[in-house]
């Protein structure tokens, strides 16, 4: 899944907010907890609890790539294994943020209809997360 949004804020502000795992509970629907954050930048690690289709899933993430104001890639292991790629680019109106999430649905042998419903739900959740970031940063005062 992949989507982009333009945020009326400078790249460094958007990057600082999104690349900080502690903010995920503010903007990512169903993220219940971020804990045990260790380090910063590439190599940073943190634990998480996420509510997915009524189940509480837990895991660990590691920031595998961190290029300030350009890219932040988080790899997760646990109940869900995934790769979250955040890309940031300057835009006439502020910052273009692209989020791509690669993962496998952790529910064994979903039927095709159930799989499509879950993927549609996940797409809406991704869209909502980007809208949350956009609205939060557009309303926060600048330094």
C-alpha positions, 0 to 999 in steps of 0.5 A: 500500500502506498499513498501521499499527502501534501502538508503545509509545513516545512520538511524538517518539521514533518520529518521530525514529527513522523520519524519519531516513533513516539508520535505514532499513537497520535496519528496512526489509527489502532496504534495502542502503544509505543514503548521502550524506545532506544536510540535515535536515527538508524538503529533506533528500536522500539516496541509496539502494540497495535489493534488489528481486526479486533486482535492486539498484536505486538512486535518490535521495530528497527529504523533501518534507514534514516536520512534526515528530511528525506527518508525513514524506513522502519522494519517490524517483526512480531505478529506482523512483519512489515516495512514502513517507508516514509519519503519526504520532499519539499513541495510548493505548499510545504512537504510531500509525504509518501508512506508505503507499507509492505506487509503480509496479512497475519490471518491464516488462509483468508478467503479472497472476499475477507482478504479484499475487505481487510485490504480495503480497511487497511487502505482507509487506515493508511489514508486516515493516518496521512490525514491525521499527520496533515491536520496535526502539522497544519494546526501546530504553531511554528517555532 
